[in-house]
Amino acid sequence: MPKIQETRRLPYSAEQMFDLVADVDRYPEFLPWVIATRVKRDSDTEMTADMLVGFKALREKFTSRVIKDRPRTINVHYVDGPLRDLDNNWTFKDVPGEHACDIDFCVDFAFKNIMFETLAGQYIDRAFRKMVGAFEARAAELYGSSSSSAQSVA
């Protein structure tokens, strides 16, 4: 099962970044390959949403259950779609004394079809970096850019 994890420090609060990630309705505006989303159910602590993703002629719909613990974590659990499994976890921590937060993002997935999983494994790192960059660019658009730029946290 391919797994990717990244920790980044961004010049925004944990609450701002939580709000950005939790705003699934807006994903088609800035995330590559996301064509449409539909939030079926939403509360302060849980959401169920569909996401239509596409690349060229390929289109697939995913349904996920999202567990929210504002402003600390967002955990996405796969319900239905073309995969065998998908877990996506976000952790947001304010950095004491700075207007910044550390974001830990992890995605772990498995395709039903081993051929697709092998193919995806060749491109997942680039696709992941593109998605992370899209969230960073959206944060700068919504909250303004800062003289301090994003950085990886070891």
C-alpha positions in Angstrom: 0.0 0.0 0.0 1.7 3.3 -1.1 2.1 5.8 1.8 3.4 9.3 1.8 3.9 11.6 4.8 5.1 15.2 4.9 5.4 17.8 7.7 5.4 21.5 6.8 5.6 24.7 8.7 3.4 27.4 7.2 2.9 31.0 8.3 -0.7 30.6 9.2 -2.6 29.5 12.3 -3.7 25.9 12.9 -7.3 27.1 12.8 -6.8 28.8 9.4 -5.3 25.7 7.9 -7.9 23.5 9.5 -10.6 25.7 7.9 -9.0 25.5 4.5 -8.7 21.7 4.6 -12.2 21.2 6.0 -13.8 23.3 3.2 -14.3 20.4 0.8 -16.9 22.3 -1.2 -14.1 24.6 -2.5 -11.6 21.9 -3.5 -12.6 22.1 -7.3 -11.4 25.7 -7.2 -7.8 24.9 -6.4 -7.0 21.2 -6.2 -5.6 19.6 -9.4 -7.7 16.7 -10.7 -10.7 17.5 -8.5 -13.6 18.1 -10.8 -16.5 18.3 -8.3 -17.4 17.7 -4.7 -20.7 17.1 -2.9 -21.0 17.2 0.9 -23.8 14.9 1.8 -23.7 15.5 5.5 -21.7 17.9 7.7 -21.5 18.8 11.4 -18.8 20.2 13.6 -17.2 16.8 14.1 -18.1 14.6 11.0 -18.7 15.0 7.3 -19.6 12.6 4.5 -18.6 13.8 1.1 -18.2 12.6 -2.5 -15.3 13.7 -4.7 -15.1 13.4 -8.5 -11.5 13.3 -9.7 -10.3 13.1 -13.2 -7.3 13.0 -15.4 -7.8 13.2 -19.2 -10.6 10.7 -20.0 -10.5 9.0 -16.6 -13.1 9.9 -14.0 -13.7 8.3 -10.7 -16.0 9.1 -7.7 -14.9 8.6 -4.1 -17.0 8.7 -1.0 -15.3 9.5 2.3 -16.1 10.0 5.9 -14.3 12.8 7.5 -13.7 13.0 11.3 -12.9 16.6 12.4 -11.4 17.7 15.8 -11.2 21.4 15.4 -8.5 22.8 15.0 -6.2 19.8 15.7 -7.0 17.0 13.3 -8.9 15.9 10.2 -9.0 12.2 9.4 -10.4 11.0 6.1 -11.7 7.4 5.9 -12.6 5.7 2.6 -16.2 4.6 2.2 -16.6 3.7 -1.5 -15.0 4.1 -4.9 -12.3 2.5 -7.1 -9.8 1.9 -4.3 -9.5 -0.9 -1.8 -8.6 1.5 1.0 -7.7 5.2 1.5 -6.7 7.0 4.8 -5.7 10.6 4.8 -4.7 12.3 8.1 -4.0 15.9 8.8 -2.6 17.2 12.1 -2.3 21.0 12.8 -0.2 22.4 15.6 0.4 26.1 16.3 4.0 27.0 16.8 4.4 28.8 20.2 5.6 32.4 19.9 5.1 32.5 16.1 2.2 33.1 13.8 2.8 29.7 12.2 1.7 26.1 12.4 3.2 22.7 11.7 1.0 20.5 9.5 1.6 16.8 9.3 -0.1 15.2 6.4 -0.2 11.4 5.7 -2.0 9.5 2.9 -2.1 5.8 2.7 -4.0 4.0 -0.1 -4.5 0.8 -2.0 -6.1 0.1 -5.4 -8.4 -2.8 -6.0 -6.4 -3.5 -9.2 -2.7 -4.2 -8.6 -1.8 -2.9 -12.0 -3.2 0.5 -11.1 -1.4 0.4 -7.8 1.9 -0.2 -9.5 1.3 2.6 -12.0 0.2 5.0 -9.3 3.3 4.2 -7.3 5.4 5.6 -10.1 3.6 9.0 -10.0 2.3 9.4 -6.5 5.2 11.4 -5.2 4.8 14.0 -7.9 1.1 14.1 -7.6 1.3 14.4 -3.8 3.8 17.4 -4.1 1.4 19.1 -6.5 -1.5 18.7 -4.1 0.5 20.0 -1.1 1.6 23.0 -3.3 -2.1 23.7 -4.2 -3.1 23.8 -0.5 -0.1 26.2 0.2 -1.0 28.4 -2.7 -4.7 28.5 -1.6 -3.6 29.5 2.0 -1.5 32.4 0.6 -4.5 33.4 -1.6 -7.0 33.3 1.4 -4.8 34.5 4.2 -2.1 36.5 2.5 1.5 35.6 1.9 4.1 36.2 4.6 7.8 37.1 4.4 8.4 33.7 6.0 8.0 31.0 3.4 6.8 27.4 3.9 9.4 24.9 5.0 9.7 21.2 5.6 10.1 20.3 9.2 12.4 17.4 9.9 
